[in-house]
Amino acid sequence: MPFLTFDGCAQYLTSPTAPYLIAKAYRDANQPLPVLIACVRDPTSQAISWFRYEWNAIKWGEGMGLMENNESLRGEQYPLKTIREALAYGQSEAVSTLYTNAEKLFSENKELKKGYILPDWAMTWPGGQLSGIGRNAQFVENINRYENVFQKQRRENSNELLPQQNRVNILPLQQLKDMTMVKSFLVQVLENVALRRDDLQRQEFLAAVKSFQESKNNVQIVHRNSTAAVQSYGSMDHDKEKEFLDEELKMELSKLESLCKERNVKWM
């Protein structure tokens, strides 16, 4: 049976190797390529959110007694104390080379065997999690990496059922405030999922999707338990850093808005 995987972490959208590994998993399972959803938001908000998240994770680890950093893997300057340092680190030549070389493990090697294990330096975020500050905000580049890898496999895979189309469905997080828009988006995704099935299953699936689309049932918001406020570590003057990041990432925002317009996705 086709398998379903859910993952809520931005690192797999940013990863230089994940698209190749996912494509290989479906190829090895003799299954059509998956239908993916990429949730996107303002690049500045993404950078600030992930800087705070990673620093809170670091402090959580230190609270468990994990006080040492792997300097041979990440360098002596790691972890970066400020978001500006982290942004510069992620855009540095050294880290950019790590990302490029990690992708080349797959783009220039067609004979990888089953059970292949990534070398330590080519982890999901080469150079450490803080190398993703800024790179997580490069939504268009990261989405296009998936599209390019999947399109290449589609050309090579005779078992591919889906017509030529975009495989990554884009959902701006702001749309989660509007359950009508979320329902419309889910219908679009499910229609793409239906195309992965054979003719009989496809018709049954599409009938169920149509029933859902025409029903008066709204999408339900999943309940999330309230949590205590978490202290944010690392150096962060929110207003000052937001102004800095808005300027640094304005091109990423422009590209994201253009991609949403091209895909007929409402950017709110």
C-alpha positions as CSV (number, residue, x, y, z in Angstrom):
1,M,0.0,0.0,0.0
2,P,1.2,3.6,-0.6
3,F,2.6,5.0,2.6
4,L,1.8,8.3,4.2
5,T,4.3,10.4,6.1
6,F,3.7,13.6,8.0
7,D,6.5,15.8,9.2
8,G,6.1,19.3,10.6
9,C,9.7,20.5,10.6
10,A,11.1,23.1,8.3
11,Q,14.5,21.4,8.1
12,Y,13.3,18.9,5.5
13,L,12.1,21.6,3.2
14,T,15.5,23.3,3.5
15,S,17.6,20.1,3.4
16,P,19.8,19.8,0.3
17,T,19.5,15.9,0.4
18,A,15.9,15.2,1.6
19,P,14.3,15.6,-1.9
20,Y,16.6,13.0,-3.3
21,L,16.1,10.6,-0.4
22,I,12.3,11.0,-0.7
23,A,12.3,10.4,-4.4
24,K,14.5,7.4,-4.0
25,A,12.2,5.9,-1.3
26,Y,9.2,6.1,-3.7
27,R,11.3,4.8,-6.6
28,D,12.5,1.8,-4.5
29,A,8.9,1.2,-3.4
30,N,7.7,1.3,-7.1
31,Q,5.2,4.1,-6.2
32,P,4.3,7.3,-8.0
33,L,5.9,10.4,-6.5
34,P,4.2,11.9,-3.4
35,V,2.0,15.0,-3.2
36,L,3.6,17.5,-0.8
37,I,2.5,20.5,1.2
38,A,4.8,23.4,2.0
39,C,3.6,25.9,4.6
40,V,5.1,29.3,4.0
41,R,5.2,32.6,5.8
42,D,7.0,35.9,5.9
43,P,10.7,35.1,5.6
44,T,11.6,37.4,8.5
45,S,9.2,35.7,10.8
46,Q,10.6,32.4,9.8
47,A,14.2,33.4,10.5
48,I,13.3,34.9,13.9
49,S,11.1,31.9,14.9
50,W,13.8,29.4,14.1
51,F,16.6,31.3,15.8
52,R,14.5,31.3,19.0
53,Y,13.6,27.7,18.6
54,E,17.2,26.5,18.1
55,W,18.5,28.5,21.0
56,N,15.8,27.2,23.3
57,A,16.7,23.7,22.1
58,I,20.3,24.4,22.9
59,K,19.4,25.6,26.4
60,W,17.2,22.6,26.9
61,G,20.1,20.3,26.0
62,E,22.4,22.1,28.4
63,G,19.8,21.7,31.1
64,M,20.1,17.9,30.6
65,G,23.9,18.2,31.0
66,L,24.8,18.3,27.3
67,M,27.4,21.0,27.5
68,E,29.9,20.2,24.7
69,N,29.7,21.1,21.0
70,N,31.2,19.1,18.2
71,E,33.7,21.7,17.0
72,S,35.1,19.4,14.4
73,L,31.7,19.1,12.7
74,R,30.4,22.7,13.2
75,G,33.4,24.8,13.9
76,E,34.7,26.7,16.9
77,Q,32.3,29.7,16.4
78,Y,29.2,27.4,16.9
79,P,26.7,28.1,18.3
80,L,26.2,31.6,17.0
81,K,25.0,34.0,19.7
82,T,23.1,36.5,17.6
83,I,20.7,36.2,14.7
84,R,23.0,38.4,12.6
85,E,25.9,36.1,13.2
86,A,23.7,33.1,12.4
87,L,22.5,34.6,9.2
88,A,26.1,35.5,8.1
89,Y,27.2,32.0,9.1
90,G,24.4,30.3,7.0
91,Q,25.3,32.4,4.0
92,S,29.1,32.0,4.4
93,E,31.2,30.4,1.7
94,A,32.0,27.5,4.0
95,V,28.4,26.6,4.8
96,S,27.3,27.2,1.2
97,T,30.0,24.7,0.1
98,L,28.7,22.2,2.5
99,Y,25.1,22.5,1.2
100,T,26.3,22.3,-2.4
101,N,28.5,19.2,-1.8
102,A,25.7,17.5,0.2
103,E,23.4,17.9,-2.8
104,K,26.1,16.6,-5.2
105,L,26.1,13.3,-3.2
106,F,22.9,12.6,-5.1
107,S,22.8,14.9,-8.1
108,E,26.2,13.6,-9.4
109,N,25.8,10.0,-8.2
110,K,23.2,7.7,-9.7
111,E,24.5,4.4,-8.2
112,L,23.7,4.9,-4.5
113,K,22.9,1.6,-2.9
114,K,20.1,0.8,-0.6
115,G,21.0,1.5,3.0
116,Y,23.3,4.4,2.1
117,I,24.0,6.6,5.1
118,L,24.7,10.3,4.8
119,P,28.2,11.3,6.2
120,D,28.0,13.3,9.3
121,W,29.0,16.6,7.6
122,A,26.0,16.2,5.2
123,M,23.4,16.1,8.0
124,T,19.9,17.5,7.3
125,W,21.3,21.0,8.0
126,P,25.0,20.9,7.0
127,G,27.0,23.0,9.5
128,G,24.4,22.6,12.3
129,Q,20.9,23.7,12.9
130,L,21.8,27.4,13.1
131,S,23.0,27.3,9.5
132,G,19.3,27.1,8.6
133,I,18.7,30.7,9.8
134,G,18.1,32.6,6.6
135,R,18.1,29.4,4.5
136,N,14.8,28.4,6.0
137,A,13.5,31.7,4.6
138,Q,14.5,30.8,1.1
139,F,11.2,29.2,0.4
140,V,11.2,29.5,-3.4
141,E,14.7,28.0,-3.8
142,N,13.8,25.2,-1.4
143,I,10.5,24.4,-3.1
144,N,12.1,24.5,-6.5
145,R,14.7,22.0,-5.4
146,Y,11.9,19.5,-4.7
147,E,10.2,20.3,-8.0
148,N,13.3,19.8,-10.0
149,V,14.3,16.5,-8.4
150,F,10.7,15.2,-8.7
151,Q,10.4,16.3,-12.3
152,K,13.7,14.6,-13.2
153,Q,12.5,11.3,-11.6
154,R,9.2,11.6,-13.4
155,R,11.0,11.6,-16.7
156,E,12.9,8.5,-15.8
157,N,10.1,6.5,-14.1
158,S,7.8,4.6,-16.3
159,N,5.5,3.9,-13.3
160,E,4.7,7.6,-12.8
161,L,1.0,8.1,-13.1
162,L,0.6,11.8,-12.5
163,P,0.6,14.3,-15.3
164,Q,3.2,17.0,-15.5
165,Q,2.4,19.4,-12.6
166,N,3.7,21.0,-9.5
167,R,4.2,18.5,-6.8
168,V,4.6,20.9,-3.9
169,N,1.3,22.5,-2.8
170,I,1.9,25.9,-1.2
171,L,-0.1,27.0,1.8
172,P,0.6,30.4,3.4
173,L,0.2,30.0,7.1
174,Q,-2.1,33.1,7.3
175,Q,-4.7,31.1,5.5
176,L,-5.2,28.9,8.5
177,K,-7.3,31.7,9.9
178,D,-9.9,31.1,7.2
179,M,-11.3,27.6,7.4
180,T,-13.1,28.0,4.1
181,M,-9.8,28.6,2.4
182,V,-8.2,25.7,4.2
183,K,-11.0,23.4,3.0
184,S,-10.6,24.6,-0.6
185,F,-6.8,24.0,-0.3
186,L,-7.4,20.5,1.0
187,V,-9.7,19.6,-1.8
188,Q,-7.0,20.7,-4.3
189,V,-4.5,18.5,-2.5
190,L,-6.8,15.5,-2.3
191,E,-7.6,15.8,-6.0
192,N,-3.9,15.5,-6.7
193,V,-3.6,12.5,-4.4
194,A,-6.4,10.9,-6.4
195,L,-4.3,11.0,-9.5
196,R,-1.8,8.6,-7.9
197,R,-4.4,5.8,-7.9
198,D,-5.6,3.5,-10.7
199,D,-8.8,4.3,-12.6
200,L,-11.3,2.5,-10.3
201,Q,-9.8,3.7,-7.0
202,R,-9.4,7.2,-8.5
203,Q,-13.1,7.5,-9.3
204,E,-14.1,6.3,-5.8
205,F,-11.6,8.7,-4.2
206,L,-12.7,11.7,-6.3
207,A,-16.3,11.0,-5.4
208,A,-15.4,11.1,-1.7
209,V,-13.5,14.4,-2.3
210,K,-16.5,15.9,-4.1
211,S,-18.8,14.9,-1.3
212,F,-16.4,16.6,1.2
213,Q,-16.2,19.7,-1.0
214,E,-20.0,20.0,-1.2
215,S,-20.6,19.3,2.4
216,K,-21.3,22.0,4.9
217,N,-18.7,20.5,7.3
218,N,-15.9,22.9,8.0
219,V,-12.4,21.9,8.7
220,Q,-11.9,21.6,12.4
221,I,-9.0,23.3,14.2
222,V,-6.9,20.8,16.1
223,H,-6.9,21.6,19.8
224,R,-3.5,22.6,21.2
225,N,-2.9,22.5,24.9
226,S,-1.7,25.8,26.4
227,T,1.9,26.0,27.5
228,A,3.9,28.1,29.8
229,A,5.8,31.0,28.2
230,V,9.3,29.9,27.1
231,Q,12.2,32.2,27.6
232,S,14.1,33.0,24.4
233,Y,17.8,32.8,24.6
234,G,20.5,34.2,22.3
235,S,20.8,37.9,21.6
236,M,17.5,39.3,20.2
237,D,16.3,42.9,20.1
238,H,13.1,42.0,18.2
239,D,12.2,45.4,16.6
240,K,15.8,46.1,15.6
241,E,16.5,42.7,14.3
242,K,13.2,42.6,12.4
243,E,14.1,45.8,10.6
244,F,17.5,44.3,9.8
245,L,16.0,41.0,8.5
246,D,13.3,42.7,6.5
247,E,16.0,44.4,4.5
248,E,18.2,41.3,4.2
249,L,15.4,39.1,3.2
250,K,13.3,41.4,1.1
251,M,14.3,39.6,-2.1
252,E,13.1,36.3,-0.6
253,L,9.8,37.9,0.2
254,S,9.4,39.2,-3.3
255,K,10.2,35.8,-4.8
256,L,7.7,34.1,-2.5
257,E,5.0,36.6,-3.4
258,S,5.7,36.1,-7.1
259,L,5.6,32.3,-6.8
260,C,2.3,32.5,-5.0
261,K,0.9,34.7,-7.7
262,E,2.2,32.3,-10.4
263,R,0.5,29.4,-8.6
264,N,-2.7,31.3,-8.0
265,V,-2.2,31.1,-4.3
266,K,-3.5,34.0,-2.2
267,W,-0.8,35.7,-0.3
268,M,-2.5,37.4,2.7
